[in-house]
Amino acid sequence: MSNVFTQTVVYLALLFLGYGFKRAGIFKVEDTKFLKSVILYITMPATAVNGLKDLELQPSFLWCFLIGFVTCAVLLAVGMAASRKGDADEKLQYLFSFNSFNVGNFAIPFLTGLISTNGFAALCLFDIAVAIFLYGVDYSLAENRKGNGGGFSASLLLKKIFCSPVTDAYLIMIVLAAVHFRLPEPVLKLANVAGNANAFLAMLSIGILFEWNLDRKNRKMLLKFFSLRYAVLIVLDAAVVFFVPFSQDIRQAICVLMMAPVASIAPLLTENAGGDGAKAAQINSIGILLGILMMMIMYALTV
């Protein structure tokens, strides 16, 4: 427990360091474009390689993917029901934010060093399911609501998933584990060095993007959004604990992951779909602080 408390304090310090640098004019929001590129193409894939280097496949990993898929489906259904009487913008907020998780840029850096190799693999497979919903189901529903009639696009979904360096690293390491091939030691050393920078860069960039300009008229919406989201996730966590035959390390990883913030790309997807990107960014920022708190609590409860 002391390890996760220390890690939480460090990550909060990094987040507010980035926020403080932005407020002081040292960093600008535009600077995160470079940081995001480094994270996406170098440090996150390296973290995936480093985290899965000793992976041994087991049937429970398929369950991790299925649980990710079911979790997103349940959240989508609840979110659509909760926003059915709202305006078009509110529907988009629930569509892209309510059923998404920030796995790569938040959950994995936060849990690095706190979970086992099997737990790390569970996060990766859950993340693939989240990507399928975010870029497949959610995107298609948004297109239909805009009246574009685009429907589901398998080519777009495959492009989004397989053109992601992080997802490619997941899949490559899973295949290598299946054929019992271990990467050469120099490659693993390089992955270790680059991967160690991931948590620092991820939290720093999140801090630079962090906003605390709460509009009073949005407070009620935010309270409803997060109360409902975490109520559903706590029920799903309980179902995983009591009904899914996971080993302790995998169960803990999945339960903690479910408390993670919404996907960092949700504001951009919301804005592209014609919604209020600023409001989605507020949801994202508040979700980061709540996510840190809820992940720490869930980690302590599942030790």
C-alpha positions in Angstrom: 0.0 0.0 0.0 2.9 2.4 0.7 4.2 1.9 -2.8 0.9 2.9 -4.5 0.6 5.9 -2.1 4.1 7.1 -2.9 3.5 6.5 -6.7 0.2 8.5 -6.4 1.9 11.4 -4.7 4.7 11.4 -7.3 2.3 11.3 -10.2 0.2 14.1 -8.8 3.3 16.2 -8.3 4.3 15.6 -12.0 0.7 16.5 -13.1 0.7 19.8 -11.2 4.3 20.5 -12.2 3.2 20.4 -15.8 0.2 22.5 -15.0 2.3 25.0 -13.1 4.8 25.3 -15.9 1.9 26.0 -18.3 0.5 28.7 -16.0 4.0 30.3 -15.7 4.3 30.4 -19.5 7.2 28.0 -19.6 5.1 25.3 -21.5 2.2 25.8 -23.9 -0.5 23.5 -24.9 1.0 23.2 -28.3 4.2 21.7 -26.7 2.2 18.6 -25.9 2.1 17.7 -29.6 5.8 16.8 -29.5 5.5 15.0 -26.1 2.5 13.0 -27.4 4.5 12.0 -30.5 7.4 10.8 -28.3 5.0 8.9 -26.0 3.0 7.4 -28.9 5.9 6.3 -31.1 8.7 5.6 -28.6 8.0 5.4 -24.9 4.6 3.6 -24.9 5.6 0.9 -27.3 8.8 0.5 -25.3 6.7 0.1 -22.1 4.6 -2.5 -23.8 7.7 -4.5 -24.9 9.3 -4.2 -21.4 6.1 -5.1 -19.6 5.4 -8.2 -21.8 8.9 -9.5 -22.2 8.3 -12.4 -19.7 4.7 -13.0 -20.8 3.4 -16.6 -20.8 0.0 -16.9 -22.4 -3.0 -18.3 -20.5 -6.7 -18.7 -21.3 -7.7 -16.0 -18.8 -6.2 -13.4 -21.1 -9.2 -13.9 -23.5 -11.5 -13.2 -20.6 -9.7 -9.8 -20.1 -10.6 -8.9 -23.7 -14.2 -10.0 -23.3 -14.5 -8.1 -19.9 -13.2 -5.0 -21.6 -15.7 -5.4 -24.4 -18.6 -6.1 -22.0 -17.6 -3.2 -19.8 -17.7 -0.7 -22.7 -21.0 -2.2 -23.9 -22.6 -1.7 -20.5 -21.3 1.8 -20.1 -22.5 2.7 -23.6 -26.0 1.4 -22.9 -26.2 3.3 -19.5 -24.7 6.4 -21.0 -27.2 6.5 -23.9 -30.1 5.9 -21.5 -28.9 8.7 -19.1 -28.5 11.2 -22.0 -31.6 10.3 -24.0 -33.5 13.4 -22.9 -30.5 15.7 -23.2 -29.4 17.8 -26.2 -27.2 16.6 -29.0 -24.1 17.9 -27.3 -24.8 16.0 -24.1 -25.4 12.8 -26.0 -21.9 13.2 -27.6 -20.3 13.8 -24.2 -21.7 10.5 -23.0 -21.0 8.7 -26.3 -17.2 9.3 -26.3 -16.4 9.9 -22.7 -18.7 7.7 -20.6 -17.6 4.3 -22.0 -13.9 5.0 -22.6 -10.7 4.6 -20.6 -7.3 6.2 -20.7 -5.2 3.0 -20.6 -2.0 3.8 -22.6 -1.3 7.4 -21.3 -2.6 6.9 -17.8 -3.4 3.5 -16.4 -0.3 1.7 -17.7 2.1 4.5 -16.5 0.3 4.6 -13.1 0.5 0.9 -12.6 4.0 0.3 -13.9 6.0 -1.4 -11.2 2.8 -2.2 -9.2 1.4 -5.1 -11.2 2.8 -8.4 -12.5 3.5 -9.3 -16.1 0.2 -11.1 -16.3 -1.6 -8.0 -14.9 0.1 -5.9 -17.5 -1.0 -8.2 -20.3 -4.6 -7.9 -18.9 -4.4 -4.1 -19.3 -3.2 -4.5 -22.9 -6.0 -6.8 -23.9 -8.6 -4.7 -22.2 -7.2 -1.7 -24.0 -7.7 -3.4 -27.4 -11.4 -3.9 -26.5 -11.7 -0.2 -25.6 -10.1 0.8 -28.9 -12.7 -1.3 -30.8 -15.5 0.5 -29.1 -14.0 4.0 -29.3 -13.1 3.9 -33.0 -15.8 1.5 -34.1 -19.1 1.6 -32.3 -18.8 5.1 -30.8 -17.5 6.6 -34.0 -20.3 4.9 -36.1 -23.0 6.1 -33.8 -21.7 9.7 -33.9 -21.6 9.6 -37.7 -25.2 8.4 -37.8 -26.3 11.1 -35.4 -24.6 13.7 -37.7 -26.7 12.4 -40.5 -23.7 11.2 -42.5 -25.1 7.7 -42.7 -21.6 6.3 -42.6 -22.4 3.4 -40.3 -19.8 1.0 -39.2 -16.5 1.2 -41.0 -14.4 -1.9 -40.7 -11.5 -0.4 -42.7 -11.4 2.7 -40.4 -11.5 0.5 -37.3 -8.7 -1.7 -38.5 -6.7 1.4 -39.5 -7.1 3.0 -36.1 -6.2 -0.2 -34.3 -3.3 -1.6 -36.4 -1.8 1.8 -37.2 -1.3 2.5 -33.5 2.3 1.8 -32.5 1.2 0.8 -29.0 -1.4 -1.7 -30.2 1.1 -3.1 -32.7 3.6 -3.6 -29.8 0.9 -5.4 -27.8 0.1 -7.8 -30.6 3.8 -8.4 -31.6 4.7 -9.3 -28.0 1.7 -11.6 -27.7 2.6 -13.4 -30.9 6.2 -13.7 -29.7 5.0 -15.1 -26.4 2.8 -17.6 -28.3 5.9 -19.0 -30.2 8.1 -18.7 -27.1 10.5 -16.3 -28.7 12.4 -13.8 -26.5 13.8 -10.6 -27.9 17.6 -10.1 -27.8 18.9 -8.6 -24.6 20.1 -5.3 -26.3 16.6 -4.7 -27.6 15.1 -5.3 -24.2 17.6 -3.0 -22.6 16.7 -0.3 -25.1 13.0 -0.9 -24.3 13.7 -0.6 -20.6 15.5 2.7 -20.9 12.9 4.3 -23.2 10.0 2.8 -21.2 11.2 4.2 -18.0 10.6 7.7 -19.4 7.0 7.0 -20.3 5.4 7.7 -16.9 7.2 11.0 -16.5 6.3 12.2 -20.0 2.7 11.0 -19.8 2.0 12.7 -16.5 3.8 15.9 -17.5 1.8 16.2 -20.8 -1.4 15.5 -18.9 -0.5 18.3 -16.5 0.1 20.8 -19.3 -3.3 19.9 -20.8 -5.1 20.0 -17.4 -7.8 22.7 -17.0 -9.7 23.7 -13.9 -12.1 26.3 -15.3 -15.4 24.8 -14.0 -18.4 26.4 -15.5 -21.2 26.5 -12.9 -23.9 25.4 -15.3 -21.8 22.3 -16.1 -21.3 21.2 -12.4 -24.6 19.4 -12.3 -23.8 17.6 -15.5 -20.3 16.6 -14.2 -21.7 15.4 -10.9 -24.3 13.2 -12.7 -21.7 12.0 -15.2 -19.1 10.8 -12.7 -21.6 9.5 -10.1 -23.3 7.3 -12.6 -20.0 6.2 -14.3 -18.4 5.1 -11.1 -21.6 3.5 -9.7 -21.7 1.3 -12.8 -18.0 0.5 -12.7 -18.1 -0.4 -9.0 -20.8 -2.9 -9.7 -18.8 -4.3 -12.6 -15.7 -4.5 -10.4 -17.7 -6.5 -7.9 -18.8 -8.9 -10.6 -15.1 -9.4 -11.6 -14.1 -10.1 -8.0 -16.9 -12.5 -7.2 -17.7 -14.2 -10.4 -14.7 -14.3 -12.8 -12.1 -17.0 -12.0 -9.0 -14.8 -12.4 -5.7 -15.1 -10.5 -5.2 -12.4 -7.9 -2.8 -10.3 -10.0 -5.0 -10.3 -13.1 -8.1 -9.5 -11.0 -6.4 -6.6 -9.3 -5.2 -5.2 -12.6 -8.6 -5.3 -14.2 -10.4 -3.8 -11.2 -7.9 -0.9 -10.8 -8.1 -0.2 -14.6 -11.8 0.2 -14.5 -11.3 3.2 -12.2 -9.1 4.9 -14.8 -10.1 8.3 -16.3 -11.8 8.6 -19.7 -9.8 8.4 -22.9 -7.5 11.4 -23.5 -8.7 11.5 -27.1 -12.4 11.8 -26.2 -12.4 15.7 -26.3 -11.0 15.6 -29.9 -13.5 13.0 -31.0 -16.3 14.9 -29.4 -15.3 18.1 -31.2 -14.8 16.4 -34.5 -18.4 15.0 -34.2 -19.8 18.5 -33.7 -19.9 18.5 -29.9 -18.4 20.9 -27.3 -14.7 20.0 -27.1 -14.1 22.4 -24.2 -16.8 20.7 -22.1 -15.3 17.3 -22.9 -11.9 18.6 -21.8 -13.4 19.6 -18.5 -14.7 16.0 -18.1 -11.2 14.8 -19.0 -9.5 17.0 -16.4 -11.9 16.2 -13.5 -11.7 12.5 -14.5 -7.9 12.6 -14.1 -8.1 13.6 -10.4 -11.0 11.3 -9.7 -9.2 8.5 -11.5 -6.1 8.8 -9.4 -8.2 8.7 -6.2 -10.4 5.8 -7.3 -7.5 3.7 -8.7 -5.6 4.1 -5.5 -8.6 3.1 -3.4 -9.3 0.1 -5.6 -5.7 -1.0 -5.5 -5.8 -0.9 -1.7 -9.0 -2.9 -1.7 -7.7 -5.6 -4.0 -4.2 -6.2 -2.5 
